[in-house]
Amino acid sequence: MSKIAVFFKESYDELTHKVSWPKYSELQNSAILVLVASLVFALMIGVIDYVFDNLMGFIYEEL
């Protein structure tokens, strides 16, 4: 049981003293970057899906 207590004590110590947490403004910038990148990728995948859908429809209508 003492190994578990040591684990939690060391984990708490690491999280409070050794980890460098980002400032709130850095966190906001990162969140905005992730949101914008996600929207760009979603739009790219949507366009690719639209093009392939029309291409496959054109190919199969001709057969």
PyMOL commands that set and color helices and strands:
alter all, ss='L'
color gray80, all
select helices_A, chain A and resi 2-18+24-62
alter helices_A, ss='H'
color red, helices_A
deselect
rebuild
show_as cartoon
